[in-house]
């Protein structure tokens, strides 16, 4: 039986990428010692923060 996790992740998202994009991700994985899932989560957080800043700037104008 598997380990019980504090924050289990049940949702799976897949996407198609080119060979060039895959190589780019693999290079980043080697340099950072992180998984593709970790890199995608970080990218998603970065994009969310970026959109939040743009929305804030739009409302302030």
C-alpha positions as a Markdown table, in Angstrom:
| # | Residue | x | y | z |
|---|---|---|---|---|
| 1 | Unk | 0.0 | 0.0 | 0.0 |
| 2 | Unk | 1.3 | 3.5 | -0.9 |
| 3 | Unk | 2.2 | 6.3 | 1.5 |
| 4 | Unk | -0.6 | 8.6 | 2.6 |
| 5 | Unk | 0.2 | 12.2 | 1.5 |
| 6 | Unk | -0.7 | 15.4 | 3.2 |
| 7 | Unk | -1.8 | 17.0 | -0.1 |
| 8 | Unk | -2.5 | 14.3 | -2.6 |
| 9 | Unk | -2.7 | 15.2 | -6.2 |
| 10 | Unk | -5.4 | 13.4 | -8.2 |
| 11 | Unk | -5.7 | 15.5 | -11.3 |
| 12 | Unk | -3.6 | 14.7 | -14.3 |
| 13 | Unk | -3.1 | 17.2 | -17.2 |
| 14 | Unk | -1.3 | 16.1 | -20.3 |
| 15 | Unk | -0.1 | 18.2 | -23.3 |
| 16 | Unk | 1.7 | 17.6 | -26.5 |
| 17 | Unk | 5.1 | 19.3 | -27.0 |
| 18 | Unk | 7.6 | 19.2 | -29.8 |
| 19 | Unk | 10.9 | 17.4 | -29.6 |
| 20 | Unk | 12.7 | 20.7 | -29.2 |
| 21 | Unk | 10.4 | 21.7 | -26.3 |
| 22 | Unk | 11.0 | 18.4 | -24.6 |
| 23 | Unk | 14.8 | 18.8 | -24.9 |
| 24 | Unk | 14.5 | 22.3 | -23.4 |
| 25 | Unk | 12.6 | 20.9 | -20.5 |
| 26 | Unk | 15.0 | 18.0 | -20.0 |
| 27 | Unk | 17.9 | 20.6 | -19.9 |
| 28 | Unk | 16.1 | 22.6 | -17.3 |
| 29 | Unk | 15.4 | 19.4 | -15.3 |
| 30 | Unk | 19.1 | 18.5 | -15.3 |
| 31 | Unk | 20.2 | 22.0 | -14.3 |
| 32 | Unk | 17.6 | 22.3 | -11.5 |
| 33 | Unk | 17.3 | 18.7 | -10.4 |
| 34 | Unk | 13.5 | 19.1 | -10.5 |
| 35 | Unk | 10.8 | 17.1 | -12.2 |
| 36 | Unk | 8.7 | 18.2 | -15.1 |
| 37 | Unk | 5.7 | 18.4 | -12.8 |
| 38 | Unk | 7.6 | 20.7 | -10.4 |
| 39 | Unk | 8.6 | 22.9 | -13.4 |
| 40 | Unk | 5.1 | 23.1 | -14.7 |
| 41 | Unk | 3.7 | 24.0 | -11.3 |
| 42 | Unk | 6.3 | 26.8 | -10.9 |
| 43 | Unk | 5.5 | 28.1 | -14.4 |
| 44 | Unk | 1.8 | 28.1 | -13.6 |
| 45 | Unk | 2.4 | 30.0 | -10.4 |
| 46 | Unk | 4.6 | 32.5 | -12.3 |
| 47 | Unk | 1.9 | 33.0 | -14.9 |
| 48 | Unk | -0.8 | 33.4 | -12.3 |
| 49 | Unk | 1.2 | 36.1 | -10.5 |
| 50 | Unk | 1.9 | 37.8 | -13.7 |
| 51 | Unk | -1.8 | 38.0 | -14.6 |
| 52 | Unk | -2.6 | 39.2 | -11.1 |
| 53 | Unk | -0.1 | 42.1 | -11.5 |
| 54 | Unk | -1.5 | 43.0 | -14.9 |
| 55 | Unk | -5.0 | 43.0 | -13.6 |
| 56 | Unk | -4.0 | 45.1 | -10.6 |
| 57 | Unk | -2.3 | 47.6 | -12.9 |
| 58 | Unk | -5.4 | 47.7 | -15.2 |
| 59 | Unk | -7.7 | 48.5 | -12.2 |
| 60 | Unk | -5.3 | 51.2 | -10.9 |
| 61 | Unk | -5.2 | 53.1 | -14.2 |
